[in-house]
Structures are given as structure tokens and as C-alpha cells.
Amino acid sequence: MALVNTEEVSAGLAGMSGLNAFRQIGLMLGLAASVAIGVTVVLWSWTPNYGVLYGALEEQDVSTVLDALRQSGIEAKLDEATGAVLVPKNKIHNARIKLASMGLPKGVSAGFDALENKSNFGVSQFMEKARYQRALEIELARTISSLRSVKNARVHLAVPRQSVFVRNRKKTSASVVVDLFPGRSLENGQVSAITHMVSSSIPNLDVSSVTVVDQKGKLLTSSSANLQIARTGAQFEYINKFEQAYIDRIERLLEPILGPESVRAQVTADIDFTVSEQTQESFNPDAPALRSDQTMVNESSGAINGGVPGALTNQPPGAATVQENVDAGIEPASAVPSSSQRKAIRNYELDKTISHTRFSMGRLKRLSVAVVVDDKLTVVDGNTTRLPRTPEELTRLSNLIKEAVGFDMQRGDRVNVMNSSFMVPAAPEPLPEVPIWEQGWALDIGKKILGGLLVIMVLFGILKPIMRSLATQSREMVPVNTTTKSAATDGAEGMAEDTVTLGAAQDTPAIPAPGSYEQNIMTANKAVEQDPKLVAQVVKNWVAADG
């Protein structure tokens, strides 16, 4: 069924032509306002609710963010008053996740690019240094922000004015403030990388003079006063990782055998972080080796009249004597003196071994393992029962754990496996459901329903009554013209037609042909009361017809 009848519309337009100019203008303005209200309500009901995605952004970030959102199929617009980026409320989280995956917004600031756009004519040396230092800070912040865990960064440099005297020179220092993404953190290696990068970019800047702080005010770099505490913390973290590695190894080994959530393990490692060096020199007496052999032999025979070598003697030679031979043909023997000397020097080298040993830090001294296993679950007639594990099973599991952790009895390692019933965790309470009126889609549906009701109210409460009133006026005006024409041509039948016209104007059934005198009088009185002008026109027609 149509909301507005077409016959009423055509009749209303015909009735509108019978009004004066002011009423026609007023009626047209009312109709136009009603249509505008209806269109506005429809547009308002179908327009999504926008929420602020990001507040004040840089101009480059705004254009980049809008382009990225449109490419992702998300409607976005810019608030001209505040410069905020607006998206539908039900898509805010999705839009932020997509922009974060693209690394947006970047918060780009002008670094050395700003120096190219500014003229240096008439600028003091102080301003030039200030601009250069600011540009250097921005460039360092850009580099630090390129790390995946860093959302934004700021760098402050303290560059003192250097003196010509070496003993009066001061060191440069720097501080870095990093804004990390939610759920992210910087490791010690990353903090060390940031400090070395900053110190390498600034002349005369030591690594110890760079301070890194996060957005929560936590100091990420370790000072010299807290160096011992930092070492202790690093050792504690190393022990935790070492123990957790053994725990994961044990649980991964036993869960396929015992079932998931049926084993719990704890490992305590005694680790020695002492750094020691040892040098040892040893000799092997069983394997000597001849290094050198030197032998000296000295032999002499007969008497030697000796004197000072190279000098003549001043003694005359002795008298010659002749020895008489007792036996002919035998030469007498004479005593001839002789001497012999032998000297030997032998050097032996023993087998020598020199060893230099440096024991590494973090040496495992002892390992203690404690494992708790759950009871054995068996299903009998549809009922689950718990049975304790036998000593043979515990022994077998203990041997398996010893092989997994590298058990060493000489080192003092211990492994303890115990059987106990695990507590069955209670079922978590369901989260409360979000009311319908607090959900994002409920507001959009409510707007559409409200817009539809307002449009129906405008149609049935404003437009339809106006068109019906105009249609009624049109039906009243058409019979009057017909009556006037018929009365001018035929005066005898004018009374009957006028009677019919007056009845139609009242929206009552048409009065039949003239009846009794009393009926005609009542009809005439009624017509005079309702429309005096019409009666006067009828009388004029009668008079004109009689004349």
C-alpha cells in the first residue's frame, strides 16, 4: 500500500492552484523543508559514527595515513577544525593494527633537510651551531626510531664549548629518550648498540657518557656505580635461562609418555662465575734428549826443557856422557815421561710442557633436578580413576631424566622423581557479555531505525495531511465552477445542480432531485450557513437568468 495516494497528490496540486500567491509560497516552503528534513534524517541515519584515530599529526604523516587507509578499504576523513584523522568507530582498532604493520605514523621531523631550505645570509655563528646541533639530534632520533621496538625517539646533545687548553677541555654527553611500542622492550644488546651508535656519531663522545631512558623513566644503561648490580642481574638472568632450558627438555621428553599437563619439573643449577687462569710447567724425566756433546783430549810424552816461550836460555848445555852397553847389540832403555788428559761436556734436555689454562665463566658445578608426575588415569566403565605409579615406573623415568640432563655423579648431581595427584583446576568463569546497547553495531542500527521513524512521521504527519487538505479543496472547487456554468445557461435546473454541489462540498451523499418544500428550505439554510459566497453567486445567476 502506497504511503501517499497518487490521486490525492494530483488533487492536492489542483487544489494548490486555487490558493492565493502567499499561501502557495508558504505551502511550497513547508513542503521543501519537510523534504529537506527527510533527506537529512536519511543521510544522518546511514552515516557511520566517526571516532578519532590519531590526534595532531605531522602533515606528511596525515597524507601518508589517509592514503594507507583508503588503500586498505577503510573510510577516513580529516577534521578541519582539529586536524585529527577520523574513521568509523567500529574500525578504529583494525585501522590502528594495519597502520602499525606498515610502520605508520612515523612522526617525521625535518633534520638536515631544514638547513637546505633556510638561507644562511645574515645568520650569526651561534644560530648556525644551534641549527646544526638540532639537525644532528633529529637525524640520530630518526635512526633510533628505525628499530622495530622503538616507536619514537628524542636525542639531546650536550656539547660544551671547548677551550684551547687541553687540561680545561670538557667531555661531550648525550641522552636518549625512547618511546617503545606497547609490549615491546629493549635488550641489553640493543641498548649497547644505541649507545655505541650515538657515541660514534658525535666527536669526543665516550660510550659511558650516553644515557638511554624509556618512556616510563626507567634507566636502560648501567652506570659505573651500578655495574656490579648489573652483572649480578645478568648472571641471574643467565641462570634462569639455563635452568629453563633443562626444564623444557625434561617436560618435552616426558609429556608424550605421561600425557599433557601431567609432569612438572624444576631444575637448580649451581654455576660458578669465577674467572681464573692457570699456567703449568712440567718435565718428563723418562725421555731425556742429548742437546750438545763436547770432548777435549790432551796428551804429552818425553822431558821438555821448558822455559819462557820465545826467550833464549843463558845456561850452557851439559857435558855429554857415553853410556856403556853391558851386552853387545842391546840398546839400553831410557825412561821417557808421558801425560794424557781427557775432558767431555754433555748437555741433556728434558721433555718440558708449559700449559696456560683459562677457565670460562659460568662453569656448571652441580645440578639438582626435581620432577613431579601425576597419577595414571584409567577409564573403567566410563568412570575415570587414578592409580599411583609403581616404583619401577618411577625408576625408569628417573633413569630417562638422568640421560637427558647429562647426570654426573662425580659432580654431585641429584635427580628426584616423585608421584603425586595433581589438583584439577576449576573451570574458569565465563566473561560477562557486553550489553547490546554498548556494542558498536547497535548504535548504527538504532540510528537507522530512528531515521526511518522520523521519515515516516514526516510523510504521514506533514506531507499526507497537507495533500489530503489540498485534495479536499480541489473537490470543492470543481463542482462550484460546473454549477456556475450550468446556472448561467439553465435557470430552471440550477437549483437542483446547486443542491448537488453543496452536498458534495460537505462530503455527504448527493441529494436527489428536489423533494418536499421543507427539504429544500433545510438544504438552502444549510448552504447559507456553510458557504454564503456560493449562495450569493447562485442568487446572482438566478437574477441574471430572470432578467
C-alpha positions in Angstrom: 0.0 0.0 0.0 1.5 3.3 -1.0 2.2 5.9 1.6 0.7 8.7 -0.4 -2.1 8.1 -2.9 -1.4 9.4 -6.4 -5.0 10.7 -6.8 -4.6 12.7 -3.6 -1.4 14.1 -4.9 -2.9 15.2 -8.2 -6.0 16.5 -6.5 -3.7 18.4 -4.0 -1.8 20.0 -6.8 -5.1 21.1 -8.4 -6.3 22.5 -5.0 -3.0 24.3 -4.5 -3.6 26.3 -7.7 -6.8 27.7 -6.2 -4.9 29.3 -3.3 -3.5 32.9 -3.3 0.2 33.6 -4.0 1.2 33.9 -0.4 -0.3 30.7 0.7 1.2 28.9 -2.3 4.7 30.2 -1.4 4.2 29.3 2.2 3.0 25.8 1.3 5.9 25.3 -1.1 8.4 26.3 1.6 6.8 23.9 4.0 6.9 21.1 1.6 10.6 21.9 0.7 11.5 22.0 4.4 9.8 18.7 5.0 11.6 17.0 2.1 14.9 18.5 3.3 14.3 17.2 6.8 13.5 13.8 5.5 16.7 13.7 3.3 18.8 15.0 6.2 17.4 12.3 8.5 18.1 9.6 6.0 21.7 10.7 5.4 22.3 11.1 9.1 21.0 7.6 9.8 23.2 6.0 7.2 26.3 8.0 8.0 28.7 5.9 10.2 29.8 7.2 13.6 33.4 8.5 13.3 35.9 8.4 16.1 39.4 9.9 16.4 42.1 7.6 15.1 45.1 9.9 15.7 45.1 13.4 17.1 47.6 16.0 15.9 50.0 14.5 13.3 52.6 16.0 11.0 51.5 17.0 7.6 53.5 14.3 5.9 52.1 11.7 8.3 48.5 12.8 7.7 48.7 12.3 3.9 50.5 9.0 4.3 48.0 7.7 6.8 45.0 8.8 4.7 46.4 7.1 1.6 47.2 3.9 3.6 43.6 3.8 5.0 42.0 4.3 1.6 44.1 1.6 0.1 43.0 -0.8 2.9 39.3 0.0 2.2 38.7 1.9 5.4 36.8 5.2 5.1 38.7 8.1 6.6 38.3 11.8 6.7 40.2 14.8 8.2 38.7 17.1 10.8 39.4 20.5 9.5 39.0 22.1 13.0 41.4 20.0 14.9 43.4 18.2 12.2 42.6 14.8 13.6 42.1 11.7 11.4 38.6 10.2 11.8 37.5 6.7 10.9 34.3 4.7 11.8 34.3 3.8 15.4 33.8 0.1 14.7 37.0 0.1 12.6 39.4 2.1 14.9 41.3 -1.0 16.2 41.5 -2.6 12.8 42.9 0.6 11.3 45.5 1.0 14.0 46.7 -2.6 13.6 47.1 -2.1 9.8 48.9 1.2 10.2 51.2 -0.3 12.9 52.1 -3.2 10.5 53.1 -0.5 7.9 55.1 1.4 10.5 52.8 4.5 10.5 52.7 7.2 11.7 56.4 7.8 11.6 56.5 11.3 13.2 59.0 12.6 10.6 60.7 15.8 11.5 63.0 18.0 9.5 66.6 17.1 10.0 69.4 18.3 7.7 66.7 19.0 5.1 65.8 22.1 7.1 69.3 23.5 6.6 68.9 23.4 2.8 65.7 25.4 2.9 67.0 28.2 5.1 69.3 30.9 3.9 72.4 31.4 6.0 72.8 35.1 4.9 72.9 37.3 8.0 72.7 34.4 10.4 75.0 34.5 13.4 77.5 31.8 14.2 75.6 30.8 17.3 72.4 30.2 15.3 74.3 28.2 12.8 75.7 25.9 15.5 72.3 25.6 17.2 70.7 24.6 13.9 73.4 22.1 13.1 73.1 20.6 16.6 69.3 20.4 16.3 69.6 18.8 12.9 72.1 16.3 14.2 69.7 15.4 17.1 66.8 14.8 14.7 68.9 12.6 12.4 70.0 10.5 15.3 66.4 10.2 16.5 65.4 9.1 13.0 68.0 6.4 13.1 67.0 5.1 16.5 63.3 5.2 15.5 64.0 2.8 12.7 64.4 0.0 15.2 61.4 -2.3 15.3 60.8 -1.9 19.0 61.1 1.9 19.1 58.0 3.9 18.3 59.6 7.3 18.6 62.9 8.7 20.0 64.4 12.0 21.1 68.1 12.8 21.4 69.6 15.6 23.5 73.3 16.5 23.0 75.3 18.5 25.5 78.3 19.8 23.5 80.4 22.2 25.7 82.4 25.0 24.3 86.0 23.7 24.1 88.9 25.5 25.5 92.3 26.0 23.8 93.9 24.4 26.8 93.9 20.6 26.9 93.5 20.4 30.6 90.4 22.5 30.6 88.5 20.6 27.9 85.2 19.1 28.8 83.6 15.9 27.5 80.5 15.7 25.4 77.5 13.9 26.7 74.2 12.7 25.3 70.8 11.5 26.5 68.3 9.4 24.5 64.6 9.0 25.4 62.9 6.1 23.5 59.2 5.6 23.3 58.6 1.9 22.9 55.6 0.1 21.3 53.2 -1.5 23.8 54.5 -4.9 24.9 58.0 -4.3 23.5 61.3 -3.9 25.4 64.9 -3.3 24.5 67.5 -6.0 25.3 70.9 -5.2 26.7 72.5 -5.7 23.3 70.1 -3.3 21.7 70.8 -0.6 24.3 74.5 -1.1 23.9 74.1 -0.7 20.1 72.2 2.6 20.6 74.9 3.9 22.9 77.7 2.9 20.5 75.9 4.4 17.5 75.4 7.7 19.3 78.9 7.9 20.6 80.3 7.1 17.1 78.3 9.9 15.5 79.5 12.7 17.8 83.2 13.6 18.1 84.8 13.3 21.6 81.8 11.4 22.9 82.5 8.3 25.1 80.1 5.4 25.3 79.9 5.8 29.1 78.6 9.4 28.6 75.5 8.2 26.7 72.3 7.7 28.8 69.2 5.8 27.5 65.8 6.2 29.2 62.5 4.7 28.2 59.1 6.4 28.2 58.4 5.1 31.8 61.5 6.8 33.2 63.5 3.6 33.5 67.2 3.8 33.1 68.3 1.3 30.5 72.1 2.0 30.6 74.2 0.9 33.5 76.4 3.4 35.3 79.7 2.6 36.9 78.1 2.7 40.3 75.5 0.0 39.4 77.9 -2.0 37.3 78.2 -4.8 40.0 74.4 -4.9 40.3 74.1 -5.1 36.5 76.5 -8.0 36.5 74.5 -9.8 39.2 71.3 -9.2 37.3 72.9 -10.6 34.1 74.1 -13.7 36.0 70.7 -14.2 37.5 69.1 -14.0 34.0 71.7 -16.4 32.7 70.9 -18.9 35.4 67.2 -18.7 34.8 67.6 -19.3 31.1 70.0 -22.2 31.8 67.5 -23.8 34.2 64.5 -23.2 31.9 66.3 -24.9 29.1 66.7 -28.1 31.2 63.0 -27.8 32.4 61.8 -27.6 28.8 63.9 -30.5 27.8 62.5 -32.7 30.6 58.9 -31.7 30.0 59.1 -32.3 26.2 60.6 -35.7 26.9 58.0 -36.9 29.4 54.8 -35.3 28.2 54.4 -37.7 25.2 54.8 -40.6 27.7 52.7 -39.3 30.6 50.3 -37.0 28.8 50.0 -33.2 28.6 49.9 -31.3 31.9 51.0 -34.5 33.7 54.5 -33.5 34.6 56.2 -30.6 36.4 59.9 -30.2 36.6 62.2 -27.8 38.4 66.0 -27.5 38.0 68.5 -25.8 40.2 71.9 -25.2 38.7 75.0 -24.2 40.8 77.1 -22.2 38.3 80.5 -20.7 39.1 81.0 -17.3 37.5 84.6 -17.0 38.8 87.2 -16.3 36.1 90.6 -17.9 36.8 93.8 -18.5 34.8 96.4 -21.2 35.4 100.0 -21.7 34.0 101.7 -25.0 34.5 105.3 -26.2 33.5 106.0 -30.0 33.7 109.1 -32.1 32.9 109.3 -35.7 31.8 112.4 -37.4 33.2 111.9 -40.6 31.4 112.6 -39.1 28.0 115.8 -37.2 28.1 117.4 -35.8 24.9 121.1 -35.0 24.2 121.3 -31.4 23.4 125.2 -30.9 23.0 128.4 -33.1 23.4 131.9 -31.6 23.8 135.1 -33.7 24.3 138.6 -32.4 25.0 141.8 -34.8 24.8 145.3 -33.6 25.9 148.4 -35.9 25.6 152.2 -35.3 26.1 155.4 -37.5 26.1 159.3 -37.0 27.0 161.1 -34.4 29.0 160.7 -31.0 27.9 163.2 -28.3 28.9 161.0 -25.6 29.1 161.5 -22.0 29.7 159.8 -18.9 28.9 158.4 -19.4 25.5 160.1 -17.2 23.0 163.2 -16.4 25.2 166.7 -17.8 24.8 168.2 -19.7 27.7 171.5 -18.4 29.2 172.7 -21.8 30.5 175.3 -23.7 28.6 174.5 -27.2 27.5 175.6 -30.0 29.9 178.6 -32.4 29.4 178.0 -35.2 27.1 178.2 -38.7 28.5 178.5 -42.0 26.9 176.7 -45.0 28.2 178.5 -48.3 28.2 176.5 -51.2 26.9 176.7 -54.3 29.1 175.5 -56.6 26.5 176.6 -56.1 22.9 173.9 -55.5 20.5 171.2 -54.4 23.1 170.3 -50.7 23.4 169.7 -49.6 26.9 166.2 -48.5 27.8 165.7 -44.9 28.9 162.7 -43.6 31.0 160.5 -41.3 28.8 157.8 -39.3 30.7 154.3 -39.0 29.2 150.8 -37.5 30.2 147.3 -37.8 28.9 144.1 -35.7 29.8 140.5 -36.2 28.5 137.6 -33.9 29.2 134.0 -34.4 28.0 130.9 -32.0 28.4 127.4 -33.3 27.6 124.2 -31.2 27.9 120.9 -33.1 28.2 117.4 -31.5 27.6 114.4 -33.0 29.4 110.8 -33.1 27.9 109.1 -29.9 29.2 105.4 -29.0 28.8 104.1 -25.4 29.5 100.3 -25.1 29.6 98.2 -22.0 30.1 94.6 -22.6 31.1 91.8 -20.0 31.4 88.6 -21.3 32.9 85.5 -19.9 31.3 82.9 -18.0 33.3 79.6 -19.9 34.0 81.0 -23.3 34.7 78.4 -25.8 36.0 79.4 -27.1 39.4 76.3 -29.1 40.4 72.8 -29.8 39.0 69.7 -30.7 41.1 66.5 -31.9 39.3 63.1 -32.4 41.0 60.2 -33.9 38.9 56.6 -34.5 40.0 54.4 -36.7 37.8 50.7 -37.2 38.0 48.8 -40.4 38.7 47.9 -42.8 36.0 44.4 -42.2 34.7 42.4 -45.2 33.7 38.8 -45.4 32.4 36.7 -48.2 33.9 33.0 -48.4 32.8 33.0 -44.8 31.7 34.5 -43.6 35.0 38.0 -42.1 35.3 40.1 -43.4 38.2 43.5 -42.5 39.4 46.2 -45.1 40.1 49.6 -44.4 41.7 52.6 -45.2 39.6 54.8 -48.1 40.6 58.4 -47.8 41.8 59.6 -49.5 38.6 58.0 -46.8 36.5 59.5 -44.0 38.7 62.9 -45.7 38.4 62.6 -45.9 34.7 61.6 -42.2 34.5 64.5 -41.3 36.7 67.0 -43.0 34.5 65.5 -41.3 31.5 65.8 -37.9 33.1 69.4 -38.6 34.1 70.3 -39.3 30.5 68.5 -36.2 29.3 70.3 -33.8 31.7 73.7 -35.4 31.5 73.8 -36.7 35.0 77.3 -36.7 36.6 77.8 -38.4 39.9 81.3 -37.1 40.5 80.0 -33.6 40.1 77.4 -34.2 42.8 74.2 -34.1 40.7 70.9 -35.2 42.1 67.7 -36.3 40.5 64.4 -36.9 42.4 61.2 -38.1 40.8 58.0 -38.2 42.9 54.5 -39.3 42.1 51.6 -37.2 43.4 47.9 -36.4 42.4 47.5 -33.2 40.6 44.7 -30.8 41.5 42.1 -30.5 38.8 41.7 -26.8 38.0 38.3 -25.3 38.3 36.5 -24.2 35.2 37.1 -20.5 34.6 34.1 -18.3 35.0 32.7 -17.0 31.6 33.4 -13.5 30.9 30.3 -11.2 31.2 28.7 -10.5 27.9 28.8 -7.0 26.6 25.3 -5.4 26.6 23.7 -4.9 23.2 23.5 -1.2 23.6 27.2 -0.9 24.3 28.2 -2.7 21.1 29.3 -0.8 18.0 26.7 -2.1 15.6 23.8 -1.4 18.0 24.2 2.4 17.6 24.3 2.2 13.8 21.1 0.1 13.8 19.4 2.5 16.3 20.3 5.4 14.1 18.8 3.7 11.0 15.6 2.8 12.9 15.2 6.3 14.3 15.8 7.8 10.9 13.1 5.6 9.4 10.6 6.6 12.1 11.4 10.3 11.5 10.8 9.9 7.8 7.5 8.1 8.3 6.4 10.8 10.7 7.3 13.5 8.1 5.3 11.6 5.4 2.2 10.7 7.5 2.3 13.7 9.9 3.1 16.6 7.5 3.0 15.7 3.8 0.0 13.4 3.8 -2.3 15.8 5.7 -1.3 18.7 3.5 -2.0 16.7 0.3 -5.3 15.5 1.7 -6.4 19.0 2.6 -5.4 20.3 -0.9 -7.3 17.4 -2.5 -10.5 18.2 -0.5 -10.3 21.8 -1.6 -9.9 20.7 -5.2 -13.1 18.6 -5.0 -14.9 21.5 -3.5 -13.8 23.9 -6.2 -14.5 21.8 -9.3 -18.3 21.4 -8.7 -18.7 25.1 -8.0 -17.4 26.0 -11.4 -19.7 23.4 -13.0 -22.7 24.8 -11.1 -22.0 28.3 -12.1 -21.8 27.4 -15.8 -25.0 25.3 -15.7 -26.8 28.0 -13.7 -26.0 30.6 -16.3 -27.4 28.5 -19.2 -30.4 26.9 -17.5 -32.0 28.8 -14.5 -34.8 26.2 -14.1 -32.4 23.4 -13.3 -29.8 25.5 -11.4 -31.4 24.8 -8.0 -31.1 21.0 -8.4 -27.4 21.3 -9.5 -26.6 23.8 -6.8 -28.1 21.4 -4.3 -25.9 18.6 -5.5 -22.8 20.8 -5.4 -23.5 21.8 -1.8 -23.9 18.2 -0.8 -20.6 17.3 -2.4 -18.8 20.1 -0.6 -20.0 18.6 2.6 -18.6 15.2 1.7 -22.1 13.8 2.2 -24.2 11.6 -0.2 -25.6 13.6 -3.1 -29.1 14.9 -2.6 -31.5 13.6 -5.1 -33.9 15.6 -7.1 -35.9 18.4 -5.3 -38.3 16.9 -2.9 -40.7 18.5 -0.4 -40.7 22.1 0.4 -39.3 21.6 3.9 -36.3 19.7 2.5 -35.5 22.4 0.1 -35.7 25.0 2.8 -33.4 23.0 5.1 -30.9 22.5 2.3 -30.8 26.2 1.5 -30.3 27.1 5.1 -27.5 24.7 5.4 -25.8 26.0 2.3 -26.1 29.6 3.5 -24.5 28.7 6.8 -21.6 26.8 5.3 -20.8 28.9 2.2 -22.5 32.3 2.0 -20.5 33.3 -1.1 -21.6 30.3 -3.0 -25.3 31.0 -2.2 -24.8 34.7 -3.2 -23.3 33.6 -6.5 -26.3 31.3 -7.1 -28.7 34.1 -6.4 -26.9 36.3 -8.8 -27.1 33.7 -11.5 -30.9 33.4 -10.9 -31.4 37.2 -11.1 -29.3 37.3 -14.3 -31.3 34.5 -15.8 -34.7 36.1 -14.9 -33.6 39.5 -16.3 
